[in-house]
Amino acid sequence: MLWRYKIAHASFGEHPLTFDGTHSGLQGTNIITLLLMPFTLGISRSWYRAKLMNHQFGGTTFRNCRFASNYTGGAITKLYLVNLLLLVVTFGLAMPLVLHRNMKFLSDMLWINSTGAIDLHDVTQSTEQMSKTGEGLAQLFDADIGFG
């Protein structure tokens, strides 16, 4: 529900983003990974996170473009563990590297499927009053993957 709200209030220029997904199919994975969490030290939640992110991106559209992603629980777990190791070994000095790894992971796993040519010529800056901190597309996509 929060994702639907975020997307309903997001735009690229004057053009809004939309979300048409439903949350069916996520409950089973959520319950299973919650039950496994004590036995896997929380690592099982990576598979729910992957399924949730694939669902969220798959239901998000911008005009004739649909976002898609290919997150896997194993890839997210590997990212978490390597990020944790980097932070522990360097006493936190590797935080810029961890943030870079998170953004690279997001960009590697996310793509856009278009049903036609992407016409960006009519995309102009929105006249709506924005916050002073910027639009924050990475924040919109909840790009805080991993430790960082």
Secondary structure by P-SEA (a helix, b strand, c coil): caaaaaaaacccccbbbbbbccccaaaaaaaaaaaaccccccccaaaaaaaaaaaaaaacccccbbbbbbccaaaaaaaaaaaaaaaaaacccaaaaaaaaaaaaaaaabbbbbcccccccccccccccccccccccccccccccccc
